[in-house]
Amino acid sequence: ERVFVESDESCIEALIGRARPVSEEGREVVFVTETAFVSDKLALHGYGELRMPVAFAAQEHATIAQTSAHNALFVKVSEALGLE
């Protein structure tokens, strides 16, 4: 089952805390972030994802997905605007 939440620290920690006692240690937690750059001429998206076992997952790991999404978006914007 997938549960989608916005990046709110207390909400993410609460979900992981509720899932841990009733899940196998290897159950996967997936942190996903999508970013966007929108102008009157183009719309670009960056995507970042991190998967890890629920036994080790914590809200802090969401920043890895966020950083990946921002990096992907930065590359696309740089290429589209000729800022290489």
N, C-alpha and C positions, 0 to 999 in steps of 0.2 A: 504494500500500500504506500502511495506517495502522499506526503503532506507538504504543502507549499506555504511558506511564511515569509514575511518581509524580515529584513535583517534587524531585528530587535533583540538585543542581548538576552534579556530576561525570558523572552518567549522561546528563543532557540535553546537556551539552557534548560528550560522547563520541559520542552519536548524531548530532548536527549535524556534528561533525568527520568522521565516517565517511561521511555522506551527501554532503557538499560536493564531494569530488573526483569522485564518480561521478554527479552530478546536473547537470542544466541549471541555469543561474543563476536562472531563473524558477521553479524547483520550489518549491512552497509548503510552508512549515512552519506548523503550526497549534498554537498554545498554547491549551489549554482548561482552565478551572477551574470546578468546581461546588462551591458552599457550601450548608450546610443549617443551619436552626434547627429544633429539634425539642423540643416540650414535650408534656405529657399532653393538650393540647387542639388543637395544630396542628403541622403540618410544612411548612416553607417552604424554597424553594430559590432560589439566585441562580446565574446562569450568566454566564461571561465568556469571550471568545474573541478572539484576535489572530492574523491571518494575515499572513505576510510571506515574501519570497523567501529561500531557503536561503543565498544569498550574503551576506545581512545579518543573519541570525538569530543570536541568542546567548541564553544562559540568562537573562540579565537581562530579556529581553522577556517572560518568563513572568509577571513581576510586574504587567504591564499587564492580562493576563487575570485574575489574582488580584484586583487592585483593582476591576476591572469586576464580577466576581462578588460581591465583598463589598459594593460599592455597591448592586447590584441587590437583594441580600438585605436590606440595611439599610432600603431603601425599603419592601420587602414587610413586614418585621417592624414598622416604624414605623406603616404603614397598618393592619396587622392588630391592633395593640395600641392604636391610637388615639393615637400619640405624635407626630402631625404637627406 
